[in-house]
Amino acid sequence: MIEIKKYFQKMVSISEKDWEFFSSKLIRREFAKNSIILKVGHKENYLSFKGNC
């Protein structure tokens, strides 16, 4: 979550209170390398971030 916070802080100023609210809505999901997370023709309803793991 720290990397996501740093990413957003590069673009916008966000208070700690606002970050706490926003980050409380985030759900961490991990996917195997090369797995399909969205099929062709389907609509994306989520934000995705690639980690450095």
ModelCIF file with pLDDT and N, C-alpha, C, O atoms, coordinates in Angstrom:
data_MODEL
#
_entry.id   MODEL 
#
_entity.id                         1 
_entity.type                       polymer 
_entity.pdbx_number_of_molecules   1 
#
_entity_poly.entity_id                      1 
_entity_poly.type                           'polypeptide(L)' 
_entity_poly.nstd_linkage                   no 
_entity_poly.nstd_monomer                   no 
_entity_poly.pdbx_seq_one_letter_code       MIEIKKYFQKMVSISEKDWEFFSSKLIRREFAKNSIILKVGHKENYLSFKGNC 
_entity_poly.pdbx_seq_one_letter_code_can   MIEIKKYFQKMVSISEKDWEFFSSKLIRREFAKNSIILKVGHKENYLSFKGNC 
_entity_poly.pdbx_strand_id                 A 
#
loop_
_entity_poly_seq.entity_id 
_entity_poly_seq.num 
_entity_poly_seq.mon_id 
_entity_poly_seq.hetero 
1 1  MET n 
1 2  ILE n 
1 3  GLU n 
1 4  ILE n 
1 5  LYS n 
1 6  LYS n 
1 7  TYR n 
1 8  PHE n 
1 9  GLN n 
1 10 LYS n 
1 11 MET n 
1 12 VAL n 
1 13 SER n 
1 14 ILE n 
1 15 SER n 
1 16 GLU n 
1 17 LYS n 
1 18 ASP n 
1 19 TRP n 
1 20 GLU n 
1 21 PHE n 
1 22 PHE n 
1 23 SER n 
1 24 SER n 
1 25 LYS n 
1 26 LEU n 
1 27 ILE n 
1 28 ARG n 
1 29 ARG n 
1 30 GLU n 
1 31 PHE n 
1 32 ALA n 
1 33 LYS n 
1 34 ASN n 
1 35 SER n 
1 36 ILE n 
1 37 ILE n 
1 38 LEU n 
1 39 LYS n 
1 40 VAL n 
1 41 GLY n 
1 42 HIS n 
1 43 LYS n 
1 44 GLU n 
1 45 ASN n 
1 46 TYR n 
1 47 LEU n 
1 48 SER n 
1 49 PHE n 
1 50 LYS n 
1 51 GLY n 
1 52 ASN n 
1 53 CYS n 
#
_struct_asym.id          A 
_struct_asym.entity_id   1 
#
loop_
_ma_qa_metric.id 
_ma_qa_metric.mode 
_ma_qa_metric.name 
_ma_qa_metric.software_group_id 
_ma_qa_metric.type 
1 global pLDDT . pLDDT 
2 local  pLDDT . pLDDT 
#
_ma_qa_metric_global.metric_id      1 
_ma_qa_metric_global.metric_value   87.55 
_ma_qa_metric_global.model_id       1 
_ma_qa_metric_global.ordinal_id     1 
#
loop_
_ma_qa_metric_local.label_asym_id 
_ma_qa_metric_local.label_comp_id 
_ma_qa_metric_local.label_seq_id 
_ma_qa_metric_local.metric_id 
_ma_qa_metric_local.metric_value 
_ma_qa_metric_local.model_id 
_ma_qa_metric_local.ordinal_id 
A MET 1  2 81.00 1 1  
A ILE 2  2 85.00 1 2  
A GLU 3  2 86.00 1 3  
A ILE 4  2 88.00 1 4  
A LYS 5  2 89.00 1 5  
A LYS 6  2 89.00 1 6  
A TYR 7  2 87.00 1 7  
A PHE 8  2 87.00 1 8  
A GLN 9  2 90.00 1 9  
A LYS 10 2 92.00 1 10 
A MET 11 2 93.00 1 11 
A VAL 12 2 92.00 1 12 
A SER 13 2 92.00 1 13 
A ILE 14 2 89.00 1 14 
A SER 15 2 93.00 1 15 
A GLU 16 2 93.00 1 16 
A LYS 17 2 96.00 1 17 
A ASP 18 2 93.00 1 18 
A TRP 19 2 93.00 1 19 
A GLU 20 2 94.00 1 20 
A PHE 21 2 95.00 1 21 
A PHE 22 2 91.00 1 22 
A SER 23 2 91.00 1 23 
A SER 24 2 93.00 1 24 
A LYS 25 2 90.00 1 25 
A LEU 26 2 89.00 1 26 
A ILE 27 2 87.00 1 27 
A ARG 28 2 87.00 1 28 
A ARG 29 2 86.00 1 29 
A GLU 30 2 87.00 1 30 
A PHE 31 2 86.00 1 31 
A ALA 32 2 90.00 1 32 
A LYS 33 2 88.00 1 33 
A ASN 34 2 89.00 1 34 
A SER 35 2 89.00 1 35 
A ILE 36 2 90.00 1 36 
A ILE 37 2 87.00 1 37 
A LEU 38 2 90.00 1 38 
A LYS 39 2 92.00 1 39 
A VAL 40 2 94.00 1 40 
A GLY 41 2 95.00 1 41 
A HIS 42 2 94.00 1 42 
A LYS 43 2 93.00 1 43 
A GLU 44 2 89.00 1 44 
A ASN 45 2 87.00 1 45 
A TYR 46 2 84.00 1 46 
A LEU 47 2 81.00 1 47 
A SER 48 2 81.00 1 48 
A PHE 49 2 79.00 1 49 
A LYS 50 2 77.00 1 50 
A GLY 51 2 71.00 1 51 
A ASN 52 2 65.00 1 52 
A CYS 53 2 51.00 1 53 
#
loop_
_atom_site.group_PDB 
_atom_site.id 
_atom_site.type_symbol 
_atom_site.label_atom_id 
_atom_site.label_alt_id 
_atom_site.label_comp_id 
_atom_site.label_asym_id 
_atom_site.label_entity_id 
_atom_site.label_seq_id 
_atom_site.pdbx_PDB_ins_code 
_atom_site.Cartn_x 
_atom_site.Cartn_y 
_atom_site.Cartn_z 
_atom_site.occupancy 
_atom_site.B_iso_or_equiv 
_atom_site.pdbx_formal_charge 
_atom_site.auth_seq_id 
_atom_site.auth_comp_id 
_atom_site.auth_asym_id 
_atom_site.auth_atom_id 
_atom_site.pdbx_PDB_model_num 
ATOM 1   N N  . MET A 1 1  ? 0.822   -1.202  0.000   1.00 81.00 ? 1  MET A N  1 
ATOM 2   C CA . MET A 1 1  ? 0.000   0.000   0.000   1.00 81.00 ? 1  MET A CA 1 
ATOM 3   C C  . MET A 1 1  ? 0.865   1.266   0.000   1.00 81.00 ? 1  MET A C  1 
ATOM 4   O O  . MET A 1 1  ? 0.440   2.313   -0.489  1.00 81.00 ? 1  MET A O  1 
ATOM 5   N N  . ILE A 1 2  ? 2.051   1.165   0.537   1.00 85.00 ? 2  ILE A N  1 
ATOM 6   C CA . ILE A 1 2  ? 2.932   2.330   0.593   1.00 85.00 ? 2  ILE A CA 1 
ATOM 7   C C  . ILE A 1 2  ? 3.297   2.796   -0.814  1.00 85.00 ? 2  ILE A C  1 
ATOM 8   O O  . ILE A 1 2  ? 3.342   3.997   -1.079  1.00 85.00 ? 2  ILE A O  1 
ATOM 9   N N  . GLU A 1 3  ? 3.558   1.844   -1.719  1.00 86.00 ? 3  GLU A N  1 
ATOM 10  C CA . GLU A 1 3  ? 3.909   2.202   -3.087  1.00 86.00 ? 3  GLU A CA 1 
ATOM 11  C C  . GLU A 1 3  ? 2.746   2.890   -3.803  1.00 86.00 ? 3  GLU A C  1 
ATOM 12  O O  . GLU A 1 3  ? 2.959   3.823   -4.578  1.00 86.00 ? 3  GLU A O  1 
ATOM 13  N N  . ILE A 1 4  ? 1.533   2.439   -3.550  1.00 88.00 ? 4  ILE A N  1 
ATOM 14  C CA . ILE A 1 4  ? 0.355   3.065   -4.162  1.00 88.00 ? 4  ILE A CA 1 
ATOM 15  C C  . ILE A 1 4  ? 0.203   4.491   -3.642  1.00 88.00 ? 4  ILE A C  1 
ATOM 16  O O  . ILE A 1 4  ? -0.096  5.410   -4.404  1.00 88.00 ? 4  ILE A O  1 
ATOM 17  N N  . LYS A 1 5  ? 0.409   4.665   -2.354  1.00 89.00 ? 5  LYS A N  1 
ATOM 18  C CA . LYS A 1 5  ? 0.309   6.003   -1.755  1.00 89.00 ? 5  LYS A CA 1 
ATOM 19  C C  . LYS A 1 5  ? 1.349   6.938   -2.374  1.00 89.00 ? 5  LYS A C  1 
ATOM 20  O O  . LYS A 1 5  ? 1.033   8.081   -2.705  1.00 89.00 ? 5  LYS A O  1 
ATOM 21  N N  . LYS A 1 6  ? 2.575   6.464   -2.532  1.00 89.00 ? 6  LYS A N  1 
ATOM 22  C CA . LYS A 1 6  ? 3.628   7.281   -3.148  1.00 89.00 ? 6  LYS A CA 1 
ATOM 23  C C  . LYS A 1 6  ? 3.260   7.659   -4.580  1.00 89.00 ? 6  LYS A C  1 
ATOM 24  O O  . LYS A 1 6  ? 3.490   8.787   -5.016  1.00 89.00 ? 6  LYS A O  1 
ATOM 25  N N  . TYR A 1 7  ? 2.692   6.709   -5.299  1.00 87.00 ? 7  TYR A N  1 
ATOM 26  C CA . TYR A 1 7  ? 2.288   6.955   -6.678  1.00 87.00 ? 7  TYR A CA 1 
ATOM 27  C C  . TYR A 1 7  ? 1.264   8.085   -6.748  1.00 87.00 ? 7  TYR A C  1 
ATOM 28  O O  . TYR A 1 7  ? 1.401   9.001   -7.558  1.00 87.00 ? 7  TYR A O  1 
ATOM 29  N N  . PHE A 1 8  ? 0.243   8.019   -5.903  1.00 87.00 ? 8  PHE A N  1 
ATOM 30  C CA . PHE A 1 8  ? -0.786  9.059   -5.905  1.00 87.00 ? 8  PHE A CA 1 
ATOM 31  C C  . PHE A 1 8  ? -0.234  10.403  -5.445  1.00 87.00 ? 8  PHE A C  1 
ATOM 32  O O  . PHE A 1 8  ? -0.639  11.445  -5.960  1.00 87.00 ? 8  PHE A O  1 
ATOM 33  N N  . GLN A 1 9  ? 0.675   10.393  -4.495  1.00 90.00 ? 9  GLN A N  1 
ATOM 34  C CA . GLN A 1 9  ? 1.236   11.646  -3.983  1.00 90.00 ? 9  GLN A CA 1 
ATOM 35  C C  . GLN A 1 9  ? 2.060   12.382  -5.032  1.00 90.00 ? 9  GLN A C  1 
ATOM 36  O O  . GLN A 1 9  ? 2.252   13.593  -4.928  1.00 90.00 ? 9  GLN A O  1 
ATOM 37  N N  . LYS A 1 10 ? 2.547   11.666  -6.040  1.00 92.00 ? 10 LYS A N  1 
ATOM 38  C CA . LYS A 1 10 ? 3.273   12.325  -7.122  1.00 92.00 ? 10 LYS A CA 1 
ATOM 39  C C  . LYS A 1 10 ? 2.345   13.193  -7.960  1.00 92.00 ? 10 LYS A C  1 
ATOM 40  O O  . LYS A 1 10 ? 2.783   14.165  -8.575  1.00 92.00 ? 10 LYS A O  1 
ATOM 41  N N  . MET A 1 11 ? 1.047   12.837  -7.982  1.00 93.00 ? 11 MET A N  1 
ATOM 42  C CA . MET A 1 11 ? 0.098   13.536  -8.851  1.00 93.00 ? 11 MET A CA 1 
ATOM 43  C C  . MET A 1 11 ? -0.797  14.515  -8.098  1.00 93.00 ? 11 MET A C  1 
ATOM 44  O O  . MET A 1 11 ? -1.132  15.577  -8.623  1.00 93.00 ? 11 MET A O  1 
ATOM 45  N N  . VAL A 1 12 ? -1.185  14.171  -6.880  1.00 92.00 ? 12 VAL A N  1 
ATOM 46  C CA . VAL A 1 12 ? -2.113  15.002  -6.121  1.00 92.00 ? 12 VAL A CA 1 
ATOM 47  C C  . VAL A 1 12 ? -1.701  15.077  -4.659  1.00 92.00 ? 12 VAL A C  1 
ATOM 48  O O  . VAL A 1 12 ? -1.035  14.185  -4.133  1.00 92.00 ? 12 VAL A O  1 
ATOM 49  N N  . SER A 1 13 ? -2.106  16.147  -4.028  1.00 92.00 ? 13 SER A N  1 
ATOM 50  C CA . SER A 1 13 ? -1.897  16.285  -2.594  1.00 92.00 ? 13 SER A CA 1 
ATOM 51  C C  . SER A 1 13 ? -3.086  15.630  -1.897  1.00 92.00 ? 13 SER A C  1 
ATOM 52  O O  . SER A 1 13 ? -4.238  15.954  -2.187  1.00 92.00 ? 13 SER A O  1 
ATOM 53  N N  . ILE A 1 14 ? -2.808  14.720  -0.990  1.00 89.00 ? 14 ILE A N  1 
ATOM 54  C CA . ILE A 1 14 ? -3.886  14.011  -0.306  1.00 89.00 ? 14 ILE A CA 1 
ATOM 55  C C  . ILE A 1 14 ? -3.583  14.002  1.192   1.00 89.00 ? 14 ILE A C  1 
ATOM 56  O O  . ILE A 1 14 ? -2.484  13.649  1.619   1.00 89.00 ? 14 ILE A O  1 
ATOM 57  N N  . SER A 1 15 ? -4.573  14.395  1.966   1.00 93.00 ? 15 SER A N  1 
ATOM 58  C CA . SER A 1 15 ? -4.388  14.429  3.411   1.00 93.00 ? 15 SER A CA 1 
ATOM 59  C C  . SER A 1 15 ? -4.347  13.009  3.960   1.00 93.00 ? 15 SER A C  1 
ATOM 60  O O  . SER A 1 15 ? -4.815  12.071  3.313   1.00 93.00 ? 15 SER A O  1 
ATOM 61  N N  . GLU A 1 16 ? -3.798  12.858  5.133   1.00 93.00 ? 16 GLU A N  1 
ATOM 62  C CA . GLU A 1 16 ? -3.746  11.533  5.764   1.00 93.00 ? 16 GLU A CA 1 
ATOM 63  C C  . GLU A 1 16 ? -5.150  10.982  6.007   1.00 93.00 ? 16 GLU A C  1 
ATOM 64  O O  . GLU A 1 16 ? -5.391  9.783   5.865   1.00 93.00 ? 16 GLU A O  1 
ATOM 65  N N  . LYS A 1 17 ? -6.068  11.867  6.372   1.00 96.00 ? 17 LYS A N  1 
ATOM 66  C CA . LYS A 1 17 ? -7.458  11.451  6.597   1.00 96.00 ? 17 LYS A CA 1 
ATOM 67  C C  . LYS A 1 17 ? -8.077  10.923  5.296   1.00 96.00 ? 17 LYS A C  1 
ATOM 68  O O  . LYS A 1 17 ? -8.739  9.885   5.297   1.00 96.00 ? 17 LYS A O  1 
ATOM 69  N N  . ASP A 1 18 ? -7.860  11.642  4.187   1.00 93.00 ? 18 ASP A N  1 
ATOM 70  C CA . ASP A 1 18 ? -8.389  11.202  2.896   1.00 93.00 ? 18 ASP A CA 1 
ATOM 71  C C  . ASP A 1 18 ? -7.735  9.898   2.450   1.00 93.00 ? 18 ASP A C  1 
ATOM 72  O O  . ASP A 1 18 ? -8.398  9.017   1.903   1.00 93.00 ? 18 ASP A O  1 
ATOM 73  N N  . TRP A 1 19 ? -6.412  9.780   2.690   1.00 93.00 ? 19 TRP A N  1 
ATOM 74  C CA . TRP A 1 19 ? -5.727  8.540   2.322   1.00 93.00 ? 19 TRP A CA 1 
ATOM 75  C C  . TRP A 1 19 ? -6.286  7.365   3.126   1.00 93.00 ? 19 TRP A C  1 
ATOM 76  O O  . TRP A 1 19 ? -6.507  6.288   2.572   1.00 93.00 ? 19 TRP A O  1 
ATOM 77  N N  . GLU A 1 20 ? -6.512  7.558   4.400   1.00 94.00 ? 20 GLU A N  1 
ATOM 78  C CA . GLU A 1 20 ? -7.067  6.485   5.239   1.00 94.00 ? 20 GLU A CA 1 
ATOM 79  C C  . GLU A 1 20 ? -8.431  6.039   4.713   1.00 94.00 ? 20 GLU A C  1 
ATOM 80  O O  . GLU A 1 20 ? -8.721  4.844   4.669   1.00 94.00 ? 20 GLU A O  1 
ATOM 81  N N  . PHE A 1 21 ? -9.265  6.998   4.315   1.00 95.00 ? 21 PHE A N  1 
ATOM 82  C CA . PHE A 1 21 ? -10.574 6.649   3.763   1.00 95.00 ? 21 PHE A CA 1 
ATOM 83  C C  . PHE A 1 21 ? -10.420 5.880   2.458   1.00 95.00 ? 21 PHE A C  1 
ATOM 84  O O  . PHE A 1 21 ? -11.016 4.817   2.280   1.00 95.00 ? 21 PHE A O  1 
ATOM 85  N N  . PHE A 1 22 ? -9.613  6.425   1.543   1.00 91.00 ? 22 PHE A N  1 
ATOM 86  C CA . PHE A 1 22 ? -9.415  5.790   0.237   1.00 91.00 ? 22 PHE A CA 1 
ATOM 87  C C  . PHE A 1 22 ? -8.822  4.391   0.393   1.00 91.00 ? 22 PHE A C  1 
ATOM 88  O O  . PHE A 1 22 ? -9.329  3.433   -0.189  1.00 91.00 ? 22 PHE A O  1 
ATOM 89  N N  . SER A 1 23 ? -7.764  4.276   1.167   1.00 91.00 ? 23 SER A N  1 
ATOM 90  C CA . SER A 1 23 ? -7.078  2.985   1.286   1.00 91.00 ? 23 SER A CA 1 
ATOM 91  C C  . SER A 1 23 ? -7.913  1.948   2.020   1.00 91.00 ? 23 SER A C  1 
ATOM 92  O O  . SER A 1 23 ? -7.680  0.749   1.867   1.00 91.00 ? 23 SER A O  1 
ATOM 93  N N  . SER A 1 24 ? -8.879  2.389   2.812   1.00 93.00 ? 24 SER A N  1 
ATOM 94  C CA . SER A 1 24 ? -9.757  1.427   3.496   1.00 93.00 ? 24 SER A CA 1 
ATOM 95  C C  . SER A 1 24 ? -10.664 0.708   2.501   1.00 93.00 ? 24 SER A C  1 
ATOM 96  O O  . SER A 1 24 ? -11.237 -0.333  2.825   1.00 93.00 ? 24 SER A O  1 
ATOM 97  N N  . LYS A 1 25 ? -10.798 1.252   1.298   1.00 90.00 ? 25 LYS A N  1 
ATOM 98  C CA . LYS A 1 25 ? -11.635 0.650   0.258   1.00 90.00 ? 25 LYS A CA 1 
ATOM 99  C C  . LYS A 1 25 ? -10.844 -0.293  -0.653  1.00 90.00 ? 25 LYS A C  1 
ATOM 100 O O  . LYS A 1 25 ? -11.430 -1.008  -1.465  1.00 90.00 ? 25 LYS A O  1 
ATOM 101 N N  . LEU A 1 26 ? -9.517  -0.295  -0.518  1.00 89.00 ? 26 LEU A N  1 
ATOM 102 C CA . LEU A 1 26 ? -8.682  -1.126  -1.373  1.00 89.00 ? 26 LEU A CA 1 
ATOM 103 C C  . LEU A 1 26 ? -8.667  -2.572  -0.897  1.00 89.00 ? 26 LEU A C  1 
ATOM 104 O O  . LEU A 1 26 ? -8.707  -2.853  0.301   1.00 89.00 ? 26 LEU A O  1 
ATOM 105 N N  . ILE A 1 27 ? -8.610  -3.469  -1.855  1.00 87.00 ? 27 ILE A N  1 
ATOM 106 C CA . ILE A 1 27 ? -8.524  -4.896  -1.561  1.00 87.00 ? 27 ILE A CA 1 
ATOM 107 C C  . ILE A 1 27 ? -7.306  -5.434  -2.292  1.00 87.00 ? 27 ILE A C  1 
ATOM 108 O O  . ILE A 1 27 ? -7.165  -5.260  -3.502  1.00 87.00 ? 27 ILE A O  1 
ATOM 109 N N  . ARG A 1 28 ? -6.434  -6.083  -1.551  1.00 87.00 ? 28 ARG A N  1 
ATOM 110 C CA . ARG A 1 28 ? -5.234  -6.655  -2.169  1.00 87.00 ? 28 ARG A CA 1 
ATOM 111 C C  . ARG A 1 28 ? -5.561  -8.034  -2.744  1.00 87.00 ? 28 ARG A C  1 
ATOM 112 O O  . ARG A 1 28 ? -6.068  -8.918  -2.054  1.00 87.00 ? 28 ARG A O  1 
ATOM 113 N N  . ARG A 1 29 ? -5.254  -8.180  -4.014  1.00 86.00 ? 29 ARG A N  1 
ATOM 114 C CA . ARG A 1 29 ? -5.410  -9.474  -4.687  1.00 86.00 ? 29 ARG A CA 1 
ATOM 115 C C  . ARG A 1 29 ? -4.126  -9.749  -5.454  1.00 86.00 ? 29 ARG A C  1 
ATOM 116 O O  . ARG A 1 29 ? -3.564  -8.849  -6.077  1.00 86.00 ? 29 ARG A O  1 
ATOM 117 N N  . GLU A 1 30 ? -3.677  -10.959 -5.409  1.00 87.00 ? 30 GLU A N  1 
ATOM 118 C CA . GLU A 1 30 ? -2.470  -11.334 -6.129  1.00 87.00 ? 30 GLU A CA 1 
ATOM 119 C C  . GLU A 1 30 ? -2.826  -12.348 -7.203  1.00 87.00 ? 30 GLU A C  1 
ATOM 120 O O  . GLU A 1 30 ? -3.693  -13.200 -7.013  1.00 87.00 ? 30 GLU A O  1 
ATOM 121 N N  . PHE A 1 31 ? -2.148  -12.242 -8.320  1.00 86.00 ? 31 PHE A N  1 
ATOM 122 C CA . PHE A 1 31 ? -2.389  -13.122 -9.456  1.00 86.00 ? 31 PHE A CA 1 
ATOM 123 C C  . PHE A 1 31 ? -1.078  -13.783 -9.856  1.00 86.00 ? 31 PHE A C  1 
ATOM 124 O O  . PHE A 1 31 ? -0.006  -13.188 -9.755  1.00 86.00 ? 31 PHE A O  1 
ATOM 125 N N  . ALA A 1 32 ? -1.187  -15.005 -10.306 1.00 90.00 ? 32 ALA A N  1 
ATOM 126 C CA . ALA A 1 32 ? -0.003  -15.706 -10.799 1.00 90.00 ? 32 ALA A CA 1 
ATOM 127 C C  . ALA A 1 32 ? 0.515   -15.002 -12.050 1.00 90.00 ? 32 ALA A C  1 
ATOM 128 O O  . ALA A 1 32 ? -0.250  -14.402 -12.805 1.00 90.00 ? 32 ALA A O  1 
ATOM 129 N N  . LYS A 1 33 ? 1.808   -15.086 -12.248 1.00 88.00 ? 33 LYS A N  1 
ATOM 130 C CA . LYS A 1 33 ? 2.424   -14.484 -13.426 1.00 88.00 ? 33 LYS A CA 1 
ATOM 131 C C  . LYS A 1 33 ? 1.771   -15.034 -14.692 1.00 88.00 ? 33 LYS A C  1 
ATOM 132 O O  . LYS A 1 33 ? 1.525   -16.234 -14.810 1.00 88.00 ? 33 LYS A O  1 
ATOM 133 N N  . ASN A 1 34 ? 1.496   -14.134 -15.633 1.00 89.00 ? 34 ASN A N  1 
ATOM 134 C CA . ASN A 1 34 ? 0.887   -14.452 -16.931 1.00 89.00 ? 34 ASN A CA 1 
ATOM 135 C C  . ASN A 1 34 ? -0.567  -14.921 -16.838 1.00 89.00 ? 34 ASN A C  1 
ATOM 136 O O  . ASN A 1 34 ? -1.102  -15.456 -17.809 1.00 89.00 ? 34 ASN A O  1 
ATOM 137 N N  . SER A 1 35 ? -1.207  -14.729 -15.694 1.00 89.00 ? 35 SER A N  1 
ATOM 138 C CA . SER A 1 35 ? -2.614  -15.112 -15.606 1.00 89.00 ? 35 SER A CA 1 
ATOM 139 C C  . SER A 1 35 ? -3.482  -14.039 -16.271 1.00 89.00 ? 35 SER A C  1 
ATOM 140 O O  . SER A 1 35 ? -3.093  -12.873 -16.338 1.00 89.00 ? 35 SER A O  1 
ATOM 141 N N  . ILE A 1 36 ? -4.623  -14.430 -16.746 1.00 90.00 ? 36 ILE A N  1 
ATOM 142 C CA . ILE A 1 36 ? -5.561  -13.510 -17.390 1.00 90.00 ? 36 ILE A CA 1 
ATOM 143 C C  . ILE A 1 36 ? -6.479  -12.947 -16.305 1.00 90.00 ? 36 ILE A C  1 
ATOM 144 O O  . ILE A 1 36 ? -7.160  -13.695 -15.604 1.00 90.00 ? 36 ILE A O  1 
ATOM 145 N N  . ILE A 1 37 ? -6.486  -11.627 -16.178 1.00 87.00 ? 37 ILE A N  1 
ATOM 146 C CA . ILE A 1 37 ? -7.345  -11.012 -15.159 1.00 87.00 ? 37 ILE A CA 1 
ATOM 147 C C  . ILE A 1 37 ? -8.550  -10.308 -15.776 1.00 87.00 ? 37 ILE A C  1 
ATOM 148 O O  . ILE A 1 37 ? -9.463  -9.899  -15.060 1.00 87.00 ? 37 ILE A O  1 
ATOM 149 N N  . LEU A 1 38 ? -8.555  -10.168 -17.086 1.00 90.00 ? 38 LEU A N  1 
ATOM 150 C CA . LEU A 1 38 ? -9.690  -9.564  -17.781 1.00 90.00 ? 38 LEU A CA 1 
ATOM 151 C C  . LEU A 1 38 ? -9.793  -10.186 -19.171 1.00 90.00 ? 38 LEU A C  1 
ATOM 152 O O  . LEU A 1 38 ? -8.848  -10.127 -19.958 1.00 90.00 ? 38 LEU A O  1 
ATOM 153 N N  . LYS A 1 39 ? -10.914 -10.765 -19.458 1.00 92.00 ? 39 LYS A N  1 
ATOM 154 C CA . LYS A 1 39 ? -11.118 -11.399 -20.756 1.00 92.00 ? 39 LYS A CA 1 
ATOM 155 C C  . LYS A 1 39 ? -11.503 -10.358 -21.802 1.00 92.00 ? 39 LYS A C  1 
ATOM 156 O O  . LYS A 1 39 ? -12.133 -9.350  -21.482 1.00 92.00 ? 39 LYS A O  1 
ATOM 157 N N  . VAL A 1 40 ? -11.126 -10.602 -23.036 1.00 94.00 ? 40 VAL A N  1 
ATOM 158 C CA . VAL A 1 40 ? -11.441 -9.720  -24.153 1.00 94.00 ? 40 VAL A CA 1 
ATOM 159 C C  . VAL A 1 40 ? -12.950 -9.520  -24.219 1.00 94.00 ? 40 VAL A C  1 
ATOM 160 O O  . VAL A 1 40 ? -13.721 -10.477 -24.160 1.00 94.00 ? 40 VAL A O  1 
ATOM 161 N N  . GLY A 1 41 ? -13.355 -8.257  -24.344 1.00 95.00 ? 41 GLY A N  1 
ATOM 162 C CA . GLY A 1 41 ? -14.769 -7.933  -24.454 1.00 95.00 ? 41 GLY A CA 1 
ATOM 163 C C  . GLY A 1 41 ? -15.449 -7.640  -23.130 1.00 95.00 ? 41 GLY A C  1 
ATOM 164 O O  . GLY A 1 41 ? -16.588 -7.172  -23.112 1.00 95.00 ? 41 GLY A O  1 
ATOM 165 N N  . HIS A 1 42 ? -14.762 -7.910  -22.005 1.00 94.00 ? 42 HIS A N  1 
ATOM 166 C CA . HIS A 1 42 ? -15.336 -7.615  -20.694 1.00 94.00 ? 42 HIS A CA 1 
ATOM 167 C C  . HIS A 1 42 ? -14.934 -6.219  -20.240 1.00 94.00 ? 42 HIS A C  1 
ATOM 168 O O  . HIS A 1 42 ? -13.900 -5.698  -20.658 1.00 94.00 ? 42 HIS A O  1 
ATOM 169 N N  . LYS A 1 43 ? -15.741 -5.623  -19.395 1.00 93.00 ? 43 LYS A N  1 
ATOM 170 C CA . LYS A 1 43 ? -15.502 -4.275  -18.884 1.00 93.00 ? 43 LYS A CA 1 
ATOM 171 C C  . LYS A 1 43 ? -14.726 -4.337  -17.576 1.00 93.00 ? 43 LYS A C  1 
ATOM 172 O O  . LYS A 1 43 ? -15.050 -5.134  -16.696 1.00 93.00 ? 43 LYS A O  1 
ATOM 173 N N  . GLU A 1 44 ? -13.706 -3.500  -17.446 1.00 89.00 ? 44 GLU A N  1 
ATOM 174 C CA . GLU A 1 44 ? -12.904 -3.432  -16.227 1.00 89.00 ? 44 GLU A CA 1 
ATOM 175 C C  . GLU A 1 44 ? -13.633 -2.590  -15.190 1.00 89.00 ? 44 GLU A C  1 
ATOM 176 O O  . GLU A 1 44 ? -14.090 -1.487  -15.489 1.00 89.00 ? 44 GLU A O  1 
ATOM 177 N N  . ASN A 1 45 ? -13.742 -3.105  -13.984 1.00 87.00 ? 45 ASN A N  1 
ATOM 178 C CA . ASN A 1 45 ? -14.396 -2.390  -12.888 1.00 87.00 ? 45 ASN A CA 1 
ATOM 179 C C  . ASN A 1 45 ? -13.444 -2.081  -11.740 1.00 87.00 ? 45 ASN A C  1 
ATOM 180 O O  . ASN A 1 45 ? -13.870 -1.608  -10.686 1.00 87.00 ? 45 ASN A O  1 
ATOM 181 N N  . TYR A 1 46 ? -12.154 -2.348  -11.942 1.00 84.00 ? 46 TYR A N  1 
ATOM 182 C CA . TYR A 1 46 ? -11.183 -2.220  -10.862 1.00 84.00 ? 46 TYR A CA 1 
ATOM 183 C C  . TYR A 1 46 ? -9.947  -1.487  -11.335 1.00 84.00 ? 46 TYR A C  1 
ATOM 184 O O  . TYR A 1 46 ? -9.664  -1.434  -12.532 1.00 84.00 ? 46 TYR A O  1 
ATOM 185 N N  . LEU A 1 47 ? -9.214  -0.923  -10.396 1.00 81.00 ? 47 LEU A N  1 
ATOM 186 C CA . LEU A 1 47 ? -7.872  -0.391  -10.650 1.00 81.00 ? 47 LEU A CA 1 
ATOM 187 C C  . LEU A 1 47 ? -6.898  -1.498  -10.344 1.00 81.00 ? 47 LEU A C  1 
ATOM 188 O O  . LEU A 1 47 ? -7.101  -2.257  -9.397  1.00 81.00 ? 47 LEU A O  1 
ATOM 189 N N  . SER A 1 48 ? -5.860  -1.605  -11.116 1.00 81.00 ? 48 SER A N  1 
ATOM 190 C CA . SER A 1 48 ? -4.843  -2.619  -10.866 1.00 81.00 ? 48 SER A CA 1 
ATOM 191 C C  . SER A 1 48 ? -3.466  -1.961  -10.830 1.00 81.00 ? 48 SER A C  1 
ATOM 192 O O  . SER A 1 48 ? -3.175  -1.052  -11.607 1.00 81.00 ? 48 SER A O  1 
ATOM 193 N N  . PHE A 1 49 ? -2.637  -2.433  -9.922  1.00 79.00 ? 49 PHE A N  1 
ATOM 194 C CA . PHE A 1 49 ? -1.273  -1.942  -9.806  1.00 79.00 ? 49 PHE A CA 1 
ATOM 195 C C  . PHE A 1 49 ? -0.326  -3.119  -9.795  1.00 79.00 ? 49 PHE A C  1 
ATOM 196 O O  . PHE A 1 49 ? -0.569  -4.119  -9.120  1.00 79.00 ? 49 PHE A O  1 
ATOM 197 N N  . LYS A 1 50 ? 0.740   -3.001  -10.533 1.00 77.00 ? 50 LYS A N  1 
ATOM 198 C CA . LYS A 1 50 ? 1.744   -4.054  -10.561 1.00 77.00 ? 50 LYS A CA 1 
ATOM 199 C C  . LYS A 1 50 ? 2.716   -3.801  -9.419  1.00 77.00 ? 50 LYS A C  1 
ATOM 200 O O  . LYS A 1 50 ? 3.261   -2.705  -9.283  1.00 77.00 ? 50 LYS A O  1 
ATOM 201 N N  . GLY A 1 51 ? 2.924   -4.817  -8.607  1.00 71.00 ? 51 GLY A N  1 
ATOM 202 C CA . GLY A 1 51 ? 3.860   -4.701  -7.497  1.00 71.00 ? 51 GLY A CA 1 
ATOM 203 C C  . GLY A 1 51 ? 5.288   -4.978  -7.930  1.00 71.00 ? 51 GLY A C  1 
ATOM 204 O O  . GLY A 1 51 ? 5.535   -5.407  -9.056  1.00 71.00 ? 51 GLY A O  1 
ATOM 205 N N  . ASN A 1 52 ? 6.211   -4.732  -7.038  1.00 65.00 ? 52 ASN A N  1 
ATOM 206 C CA . ASN A 1 52 ? 7.625   -4.956  -7.308  1.00 65.00 ? 52 ASN A CA 1 
ATOM 207 C C  . ASN A 1 52 ? 8.107   -6.276  -6.736  1.00 65.00 ? 52 ASN A C  1 
ATOM 208 O O  . ASN A 1 52 ? 9.306   -6.448  -6.518  1.00 65.00 ? 52 ASN A O  1 
ATOM 209 N N  . CYS A 1 53 ? 7.203   -7.210  -6.489  1.00 51.00 ? 53 CYS A N  1 
ATOM 210 C CA . CYS A 1 53 ? 7.580   -8.483  -5.871  1.00 51.00 ? 53 CYS A CA 1 
ATOM 211 C C  . CYS A 1 53 ? 8.271   -9.385  -6.847  1.00 51.00 ? 53 CYS A C  1 
ATOM 212 O O  . CYS A 1 53 ? 8.657   -10.499 -6.492  1.00 51.00 ? 53 CYS A O  1 
#
